[in-house]
Amino acid sequence: MGHFLCYYHKIIHMRYLLLVLLICSCKKDSKFKDEQLGVVNVSLSTTHTFTKTADNITVPVNIVLSSSAPKIFTVGIGVNNDTINELISNQSLAGTILLDPAYYQLPKTAEIRFGLDTFAIPLKVSMQAIEKYYGNKLALAVTLDNPGKGNTLGSRTAIVVINTTDIISQEDIHYISFTDAGKVLGEPSGTDHILGTTEVILPVSVSLGGVAGSSFIITVSAAPDTAQALIDNGTLAGSVLLKEGEDYTLPATMNFPGNSNVAKFNITVKTASLKKYELNKPALAVTLSDPAKHLLDSAKRTLVMLLDPSKLIETDITNTNIAYTTQYENGNANENSPKLIDNNINTKFLLGNFTSAWFQLEFATPQITGAYTITSANDAPERDPKSWKMEGSNNGVDWTLLDTRLDQSFGSRFLTVRYTFSNQDAYKFYRYTVTSVVNSNLWQQAEWRLLKRP
């Protein structure tokens, strides 16, 4: 097989990715006879080859035997950080950083099978390290020990040096950032927020640069000092800082899905806090940290949000300056029509011999609404409304269809379900018509609430 020339404490600089220090010299003999079960000399070597994915690179570090293994044996694998630190200190590895254990995976042992004369140990290095230390070199001293079956060690150390700029370019770095960072984000900023009578859900978008790989976790936390500084310096003059836990909640972490360059998490803001600061523009800030993979964009890891309560507060207007009428009535005062809008889910409106019926609200002045809720009653799910429609009118005669629902079901008793529809017109009358129930000649319902959306 030829001779391997090795140099003690000498770095062979190459134009390739990897630089290798081999300690000792050895000679390979490819001949092997069954009757000769002698020991072999075990050494380390490496090449400039590597494989790359979006998440890591794999560098083969080769165990080289002086002849084919006469029997199966194991050898221990480790690292020697002192060697790298010494070479960095004496400038033999100038501009190089010791590879942190958090960023690589290396087997602790290798099993050498009968008849093999080489075996590749996979050194897997996270792309996060390549990105974090981009522009530098990363080094690791891989070592061998305890070769089994009486075998001996030759060159027991190989120094792997990775030039990060040979792996990726600046444009390939997977920077993580808030999609709308770099400006104060006014909320609502789009149409995907969710309004409610007790809370508002604001989706926040996070972006990943480069080619997307596997999923990873990233920490999310409040950054009140950032928002307060902008209030103090006048950038957010007149604003009030919202307090995490008291006024809004965040997830502790977010999962960035695999094969995607965009992910979202939700900020949940209490409607009571928005009403409390209705005359102000309440503000908050959130920041990203500790990604399990990739690199944070330091300039875009924090997002400041300025909330507009006038566009986020949803109001229940069911009992506001209205005249309430129904197509049919129940003579039993415990289950009659007022129970449908008394804002008490423990009461209900019940009708017998049911085929269909309408229920109507008339406002003193026209109102714009785009949502309503229906709450199932205490028992008999077969009496629940199944199909219905919502209409609006300004004269009580000519009706505009606003929303239609078919084949609906309620999974439990006293369950409130919220429905939304697109509407920008103000109407004086709103009519809710139930056209069928689940499976009964009776209809019952605990509540119908009409909601005014901003």
Buried (B, 14 or more C-beta within 10 A) or exposed (E): EEEBEBBEEEBEEEEEBBBBBBBBBBEBEEEBEEEEEEBBBBBBBBBEEBEEEBBBBBBBBBBBBBBBBBBEBEBBBBBBBEBBBBBBEEEBBEEBBBBBEEBBEBEEEBEBEEEEBBBBBEBBBBBBBBBBBBEBBBBBBBBBEEBBBEBEBBBBBBBBBBBBEBBBEEEBBBBBBBBBBBEBBEBBBEEEBBBBBEBBEBEBBBBBBBEBBBBBEBBBBBBBEBBBBBBEEEBBEEBBBBEBEEBBBBEEBBEBEEEEBEBEBBBBBBBEBBEBBBEBBBBBBBBBEEBBBBBBBEEBBBBBBBBBBEBBBBBBBBEEEBEBBBBBEBEEEEBBBEBBBBEEBEBBBBBEEBEBBBBBBBBEEEBBBBBBBBBBBEEBBEBBBBBBBBBBBBEEEEBEEBBEBEEBEBEEBBBBBBBBBEBEEEBBBBBBBBBBBBEBEEBBBBBBBBBBBB
